[in-house]
Amino acid sequence: MPTVLNPIASEFPSDEAAASYDRWFRAKVEQSLAKADDPAAPRYSSDEVMRKVGATIQTVQASHAERHLA
């Protein structure tokens, strides 16, 4: 039977759930590091990332405004 964790001390309901999340998270980090090390992976400058993020924020804000004005 899994140990029930205190909700104040842990966001997971049991040790088993915490261990499962830990395995999933470590696998995701490992995949991301392998992708980052791939010379064929696309590279973006900080300026380009900021432009894309800014454009996305403006699109979401415009969409949000349109829904509330309609």
Biopython code that builds the backbone (N, CA, C, O; Angstrom):
import numpy as np
from Bio.PDB.StructureBuilder import StructureBuilder

atoms = [
    (1, "MET", "N", (0.844, -1.177, 0.000)),
    (1, "MET", "CA", (0.000, 0.000, 0.000)),
    (1, "MET", "C", (0.894, 1.247, 0.000)),
    (1, "MET", "O", (1.822, 1.345, 0.803)),
    (2, "PRO", "N", (0.612, 2.209, -0.909)),
    (2, "PRO", "CA", (1.459, 3.404, -0.970)),
    (2, "PRO", "C", (1.297, 4.279, 0.270)),
    (2, "PRO", "O", (0.222, 4.361, 0.863)),
    (3, "THR", "N", (2.378, 4.916, 0.633)),
    (3, "THR", "CA", (2.347, 5.843, 1.753)),
    (3, "THR", "C", (1.609, 7.104, 1.336)),
    (3, "THR", "O", (1.889, 7.671, 0.280)),
    (4, "VAL", "N", (0.668, 7.544, 2.161)),
    (4, "VAL", "CA", (-0.074, 8.776, 1.886)),
    (4, "VAL", "C", (0.753, 9.929, 2.432)),
    (4, "VAL", "O", (1.186, 9.909, 3.584)),
    (5, "LEU", "N", (0.967, 10.938, 1.589)),
    (5, "LEU", "CA", (1.793, 12.075, 1.991)),
    (5, "LEU", "C", (0.931, 13.214, 2.512)),
    (5, "LEU", "O", (-0.230, 13.356, 2.126)),
    (6, "ASN", "N", (1.501, 14.010, 3.379)),
    (6, "ASN", "CA", (0.830, 15.176, 3.927)),
    (6, "ASN", "C", (0.670, 16.216, 2.816)),
    (6, "ASN", "O", (1.670, 16.607, 2.215)),
    (7, "PRO", "N", (-0.559, 16.684, 2.516)),
    (7, "PRO", "CA", (-0.759, 17.648, 1.427)),
    (7, "PRO", "C", (-0.077, 18.992, 1.666)),
    (7, "PRO", "O", (0.146, 19.748, 0.720)),
    (8, "ILE", "N", (0.253, 19.294, 2.912)),
    (8, "ILE", "CA", (0.965, 20.542, 3.207)),
    (8, "ILE", "C", (2.433, 20.410, 2.799)),
    (8, "ILE", "O", (3.048, 21.390, 2.380)),
    (9, "ALA", "N", (2.988, 19.224, 2.917)),
    (9, "ALA", "CA", (4.400, 19.007, 2.642)),
    (9, "ALA", "C", (4.679, 18.517, 1.228)),
    (9, "ALA", "O", (5.811, 18.626, 0.758)),
    (10, "SER", "N", (3.667, 17.976, 0.533)),
    (10, "SER", "CA", (3.888, 17.423, -0.803)),
    (10, "SER", "C", (2.675, 17.663, -1.686)),
    (10, "SER", "O", (1.536, 17.609, -1.222)),
    (11, "GLU", "N", (2.927, 17.928, -2.953)),
    (11, "GLU", "CA", (1.828, 18.099, -3.898)),
    (11, "GLU", "C", (1.328, 16.758, -4.428)),
    (11, "GLU", "O", (0.356, 16.716, -5.183)),
    (12, "PHE", "N", (1.976, 15.671, -4.043)),
    (12, "PHE", "CA", (1.607, 14.345, -4.523)),
    (12, "PHE", "C", (0.850, 13.587, -3.439)),
    (12, "PHE", "O", (1.153, 13.722, -2.253)),
    (13, "PRO", "N", (-0.127, 12.795, -3.844)),
    (13, "PRO", "CA", (-0.919, 12.070, -2.852)),
    (13, "PRO", "C", (-0.184, 10.882, -2.221)),
    (13, "PRO", "O", (-0.569, 10.421, -1.147)),
    (14, "SER", "N", (0.867, 10.386, -2.879)),
    (14, "SER", "CA", (1.582, 9.227, -2.337)),
    (14, "SER", "C", (3.027, 9.224, -2.808)),
    (14, "SER", "O", (3.395, 9.947, -3.734)),
    (15, "ASP", "N", (3.843, 8.398, -2.156)),
    (15, "ASP", "CA", (5.232, 8.222, -2.580)),
    (15, "ASP", "C", (5.286, 7.675, -4.003)),
    (15, "ASP", "O", (6.150, 8.058, -4.792)),
    (16, "GLU", "N", (4.362, 6.784, -4.320)),
    (16, "GLU", "CA", (4.322, 6.191, -5.660)),
    (16, "GLU", "C", (4.060, 7.261, -6.730)),
    (16, "GLU", "O", (4.693, 7.258, -7.785)),
    (17, "ALA", "N", (3.128, 8.167, -6.448)),
    (17, "ALA", "CA", (2.830, 9.241, -7.399)),
    (17, "ALA", "C", (4.033, 10.168, -7.555)),
    (17, "ALA", "O", (4.341, 10.599, -8.666)),
    (18, "ALA", "N", (4.709, 10.474, -6.462)),
    (18, "ALA", "CA", (5.897, 11.332, -6.520)),
    (18, "ALA", "C", (7.001, 10.667, -7.330)),
    (18, "ALA", "O", (7.654, 11.319, -8.144)),
    (19, "ALA", "N", (7.212, 9.373, -7.112)),
    (19, "ALA", "CA", (8.249, 8.648, -7.846)),
    (19, "ALA", "C", (7.909, 8.568, -9.333)),
    (19, "ALA", "O", (8.793, 8.689, -10.181)),
    (20, "SER", "N", (6.640, 8.367, -9.645)),
    (20, "SER", "CA", (6.207, 8.305, -11.042)),
    (20, "SER", "C", (6.448, 9.637, -11.741)),
    (20, "SER", "O", (6.945, 9.670, -12.867)),
    (21, "TYR", "N", (6.097, 10.730, -11.077)),
    (21, "TYR", "CA", (6.337, 12.053, -11.651)),
    (21, "TYR", "C", (7.834, 12.283, -11.834)),
    (21, "TYR", "O", (8.263, 12.802, -12.865)),
    (22, "ASP", "N", (8.621, 11.904, -10.848)),
    (22, "ASP", "CA", (10.066, 12.079, -10.926)),
    (22, "ASP", "C", (10.636, 11.342, -12.137)),
    (22, "ASP", "O", (11.478, 11.891, -12.847)),
    (23, "ARG", "N", (10.189, 10.103, -12.384)),
    (23, "ARG", "CA", (10.656, 9.344, -13.555)),
    (23, "ARG", "C", (10.254, 10.051, -14.846)),
    (23, "ARG", "O", (11.064, 10.177, -15.765)),
    (24, "TRP", "N", (8.991, 10.519, -14.917)),
    (24, "TRP", "CA", (8.508, 11.209, -16.113)),
    (24, "TRP", "C", (9.333, 12.483, -16.353)),
    (24, "TRP", "O", (9.776, 12.744, -17.471)),
    (25, "PHE", "N", (9.530, 13.269, -15.289)),
    (25, "PHE", "CA", (10.247, 14.531, -15.413)),
    (25, "PHE", "C", (11.689, 14.307, -15.863)),
    (25, "PHE", "O", (12.176, 15.016, -16.743)),
    (26, "ARG", "N", (12.369, 13.340, -15.276)),
    (26, "ARG", "CA", (13.755, 13.051, -15.651)),
    (26, "ARG", "C", (13.858, 12.606, -17.104)),
    (26, "ARG", "O", (14.815, 12.956, -17.795)),
    (27, "ALA", "N", (12.866, 11.829, -17.576)),
    (27, "ALA", "CA", (12.856, 11.397, -18.981)),
    (27, "ALA", "C", (12.686, 12.604, -19.901)),
    (27, "ALA", "O", (13.349, 12.694, -20.933)),
    (28, "LYS", "N", (11.798, 13.536, -19.532)),
    (28, "LYS", "CA", (11.592, 14.739, -20.343)),
    (28, "LYS", "C", (12.855, 15.592, -20.395)),
    (28, "LYS", "O", (13.215, 16.099, -21.457)),
    (29, "VAL", "N", (13.527, 15.753, -19.260)),
    (29, "VAL", "CA", (14.761, 16.541, -19.225)),
    (29, "VAL", "C", (15.827, 15.871, -20.091)),
    (29, "VAL", "O", (16.537, 16.542, -20.841)),
    (30, "GLU", "N", (15.935, 14.553, -19.984)),
    (30, "GLU", "CA", (16.915, 13.826, -20.789)),
    (30, "GLU", "C", (16.639, 14.007, -22.288)),
    (30, "GLU", "O", (17.564, 14.216, -23.072)),
    (31, "GLN", "N", (15.370, 13.926, -22.675)),
    (31, "GLN", "CA", (15.004, 14.138, -24.086)),
    (31, "GLN", "C", (15.361, 15.555, -24.535)),
    (31, "GLN", "O", (15.895, 15.748, -25.627)),
    (32, "SER", "N", (15.069, 16.526, -23.704)),
    (32, "SER", "CA", (15.354, 17.921, -24.056)),
    (32, "SER", "C", (16.849, 18.169, -24.192)),
    (32, "SER", "O", (17.284, 18.868, -25.107)),
    (33, "LEU", "N", (17.636, 17.598, -23.285)),
    (33, "LEU", "CA", (19.089, 17.767, -23.372)),
    (33, "LEU", "C", (19.641, 17.106, -24.630)),
    (33, "LEU", "O", (20.533, 17.653, -25.279)),
    (34, "ALA", "N", (19.115, 15.931, -24.977)),
    (34, "ALA", "CA", (19.564, 15.253, -26.199)),
    (34, "ALA", "C", (19.209, 16.090, -27.422)),
    (34, "ALA", "O", (20.005, 16.200, -28.354)),
    (35, "LYS", "N", (18.011, 16.681, -27.421)),
    (35, "LYS", "CA", (17.594, 17.523, -28.548)),
    (35, "LYS", "C", (18.470, 18.775, -28.636)),
    (35, "LYS", "O", (18.845, 19.197, -29.730)),
    (36, "ALA", "N", (18.791, 19.361, -27.500)),
    (36, "ALA", "CA", (19.617, 20.567, -27.489)),
    (36, "ALA", "C", (21.026, 20.279, -27.993)),
    (36, "ALA", "O", (21.666, 21.152, -28.578)),
    (37, "ASP", "N", (21.510, 19.064, -27.770)),
    (37, "ASP", "CA", (22.843, 18.689, -28.227)),
    (37, "ASP", "C", (22.883, 18.308, -29.705)),
    (37, "ASP", "O", (23.962, 18.156, -30.276)),
    (38, "ASP", "N", (21.720, 18.153, -30.324)),
    (38, "ASP", "CA", (21.645, 17.756, -31.730)),
    (38, "ASP", "C", (22.057, 18.933, -32.618)),
    (38, "ASP", "O", (21.411, 19.981, -32.578)),
    (39, "PRO", "N", (23.108, 18.784, -33.409)),
    (39, "PRO", "CA", (23.556, 19.889, -34.256)),
    (39, "PRO", "C", (22.508, 20.298, -35.298)),
    (39, "PRO", "O", (22.549, 21.420, -35.803)),
    (40, "ALA", "N", (21.584, 19.415, -35.621)),
    (40, "ALA", "CA", (20.550, 19.735, -36.613)),
    (40, "ALA", "C", (19.354, 20.473, -35.998)),
    (40, "ALA", "O", (18.469, 20.921, -36.726)),
    (41, "ALA", "N", (19.320, 20.601, -34.680)),
    (41, "ALA", "CA", (18.205, 21.282, -34.020)),
    (41, "ALA", "C", (18.234, 22.768, -34.381)),
    (41, "ALA", "O", (19.304, 23.369, -34.471)),
    (42, "PRO", "N", (17.053, 23.358, -34.588)),
    (42, "PRO", "CA", (17.020, 24.788, -34.926)),
    (42, "PRO", "C", (17.518, 25.640, -33.762)),
    (42, "PRO", "O", (17.314, 25.300, -32.597)),
    (43, "ARG", "N", (18.158, 26.723, -34.086)),
    (43, "ARG", "CA", (18.678, 27.658, -33.082)),
    (43, "ARG", "C", (18.000, 29.009, -33.294)),
    (43, "ARG", "O", (17.799, 29.442, -34.429)),
    (44, "TYR", "N", (17.651, 29.664, -32.197)),
    (44, "TYR", "CA", (16.993, 30.963, -32.260)),
    (44, "TYR", "C", (17.727, 31.948, -31.371)),
    (44, "TYR", "O", (18.170, 31.598, -30.277)),
    (45, "SER", "N", (17.855, 33.177, -31.839)),
    (45, "SER", "CA", (18.480, 34.210, -31.018)),
    (45, "SER", "C", (17.467, 34.678, -29.967)),
    (45, "SER", "O", (16.263, 34.474, -30.121)),
    (46, "SER", "N", (17.957, 35.293, -28.922)),
    (46, "SER", "CA", (17.069, 35.826, -27.878)),
    (46, "SER", "C", (16.109, 36.850, -28.457)),
    (46, "SER", "O", (14.934, 36.883, -28.090)),
    (47, "ASP", "N", (16.611, 37.693, -29.373)),
    (47, "ASP", "CA", (15.758, 38.713, -29.985)),
    (47, "ASP", "C", (14.620, 38.072, -30.773)),
    (47, "ASP", "O", (13.481, 38.535, -30.714)),
    (48, "GLU", "N", (14.930, 37.006, -31.508)),
    (48, "GLU", "CA", (13.894, 36.342, -32.294)),
    (48, "GLU", "C", (12.845, 35.707, -31.374)),
    (48, "GLU", "O", (11.649, 35.787, -31.652)),
    (49, "VAL", "N", (13.281, 35.090, -30.302)),
    (49, "VAL", "CA", (12.348, 34.485, -29.352)),
    (49, "VAL", "C", (11.462, 35.560, -28.743)),
    (49, "VAL", "O", (10.252, 35.366, -28.623)),
    (50, "MET", "N", (12.040, 36.681, -28.361)),
    (50, "MET", "CA", (11.252, 37.768, -27.759)),
    (50, "MET", "C", (10.238, 38.329, -28.751)),
    (50, "MET", "O", (9.116, 38.649, -28.358)),
    (51, "ARG", "N", (10.606, 38.456, -30.032)),
    (51, "ARG", "CA", (9.657, 38.924, -31.047)),
    (51, "ARG", "C", (8.489, 37.952, -31.173)),
    (51, "ARG", "O", (7.331, 38.365, -31.237)),
    (52, "LYS", "N", (8.802, 36.653, -31.209)),
    (52, "LYS", "CA", (7.737, 35.642, -31.347)),
    (52, "LYS", "C", (6.826, 35.637, -30.128)),
    (52, "LYS", "O", (5.605, 35.559, -30.267)),
    (53, "VAL", "N", (7.402, 35.718, -28.944)),
    (53, "VAL", "CA", (6.600, 35.739, -27.716)),
    (53, "VAL", "C", (5.727, 36.990, -27.690)),
    (53, "VAL", "O", (4.549, 36.919, -27.341)),
    (54, "GLY", "N", (6.297, 38.125, -28.054)),
    (54, "GLY", "CA", (5.521, 39.373, -28.089)),
    (54, "GLY", "C", (4.359, 39.285, -29.060)),
    (54, "GLY", "O", (3.255, 39.733, -28.749)),
    (55, "ALA", "N", (4.594, 38.714, -30.234)),
    (55, "ALA", "CA", (3.528, 38.561, -31.223)),
    (55, "ALA", "C", (2.435, 37.628, -30.711)),
    (55, "ALA", "O", (1.249, 37.877, -30.927)),
    (56, "THR", "N", (2.833, 36.567, -30.040)),
    (56, "THR", "CA", (1.851, 35.631, -29.484)),
    (56, "THR", "C", (1.012, 36.309, -28.406)),
    (56, "THR", "O", (-0.205, 36.133, -28.366)),
    (57, "ILE", "N", (1.649, 37.074, -27.542)),
    (57, "ILE", "CA", (0.927, 37.787, -26.485)),
    (57, "ILE", "C", (-0.068, 38.767, -27.091)),
    (57, "ILE", "O", (-1.208, 38.851, -26.633)),
    (58, "GLN", "N", (0.346, 39.511, -28.115)),
    (58, "GLN", "CA", (-0.563, 40.456, -28.756)),
    (58, "GLN", "C", (-1.737, 39.747, -29.403)),
    (58, "GLN", "O", (-2.863, 40.241, -29.335)),
    (59, "THR", "N", (-1.502, 38.601, -30.030)),
    (59, "THR", "CA", (-2.580, 37.835, -30.653)),
    (59, "THR", "C", (-3.583, 37.362, -29.605)),
    (59, "THR", "O", (-4.793, 37.466, -29.805)),
    (60, "VAL", "N", (-3.082, 36.849, -28.503)),
    (60, "VAL", "CA", (-3.962, 36.364, -27.438)),
    (60, "VAL", "C", (-4.742, 37.523, -26.831)),
    (60, "VAL", "O", (-5.938, 37.391, -26.573)),
    (61, "GLN", "N", (-4.091, 38.645, -26.602)),
    (61, "GLN", "CA", (-4.775, 39.805, -26.032)),
    (61, "GLN", "C", (-5.859, 40.317, -26.974)),
    (61, "GLN", "O", (-6.951, 40.662, -26.522)),
    (62, "ALA", "N", (-5.578, 40.373, -28.273)),
    (62, "ALA", "CA", (-6.568, 40.828, -29.248)),
    (62, "ALA", "C", (-7.754, 39.873, -29.294)),
    (62, "ALA", "O", (-8.905, 40.307, -29.347)),
    (63, "SER", "N", (-7.475, 38.579, -29.275)),
    (63, "SER", "CA", (-8.539, 37.577, -29.286)),
    (63, "SER", "C", (-9.394, 37.690, -28.030)),
    (63, "SER", "O", (-10.620, 37.588, -28.088)),
    (64, "HIS", "N", (-8.737, 37.899, -26.902)),
    (64, "HIS", "CA", (-9.441, 38.029, -25.638)),
    (64, "HIS", "C", (-10.340, 39.288, -25.656)),
    (64, "HIS", "O", (-11.483, 39.251, -25.201)),
    (65, "ALA", "N", (-9.807, 40.380, -26.182)),
    (65, "ALA", "CA", (-10.574, 41.629, -26.252)),
    (65, "ALA", "C", (-11.778, 41.475, -27.174)),
    (65, "ALA", "O", (-12.863, 41.962, -26.858)),
    (66, "GLU", "N", (-11.600, 40.806, -28.308)),
    (66, "GLU", "CA", (-12.697, 40.601, -29.266)),
    (66, "GLU", "C", (-13.830, 39.788, -28.627)),
    (66, "GLU", "O", (-15.004, 40.093, -28.836)),
    (67, "ARG", "N", (-13.488, 38.776, -27.866)),
    (67, "ARG", "CA", (-14.525, 37.949, -27.233)),
    (67, "ARG", "C", (-15.322, 38.738, -26.224)),
    (67, "ARG", "O", (-16.523, 38.512, -26.070)),
    (68, "HIS", "N", (-14.675, 39.669, -25.527)),
    (68, "HIS", "CA", (-15.367, 40.420, -24.493)),
    (68, "HIS", "C", (-16.131, 41.620, -25.036)),
    (68, "HIS", "O", (-17.005, 42.160, -24.358)),
    (69, "LEU", "N", (-15.804, 42.039, -26.257)),
    (69, "LEU", "CA", (-16.526, 43.148, -26.868)),
    (69, "LEU", "C", (-17.746, 42.668, -27.651)),
    (69, "LEU", "O", (-18.674, 43.440, -27.893)),
    (70, "ALA", "N", (-17.743, 41.413, -28.041)),
    (70, "ALA", "CA", (-18.835, 40.869, -28.860)),
    (70, "ALA", "C", (-20.060, 40.580, -28.028)),
    (70, "ALA", "O", (-21.071, 40.118, -28.557)),
]
sb = StructureBuilder()
sb.init_structure("model")
sb.init_model(0)
sb.init_chain("A")
sb.init_seg("    ")
for serial, (resi, resn, name, xyz) in enumerate(atoms, 1):
    if name == "N":
        sb.init_residue(resn, " ", resi, " ")
    sb.init_atom(name, np.array(xyz, "f"), 0.0, 1.0, " ", f" {name:<3s}", serial, name[0])
structure = sb.get_structure()
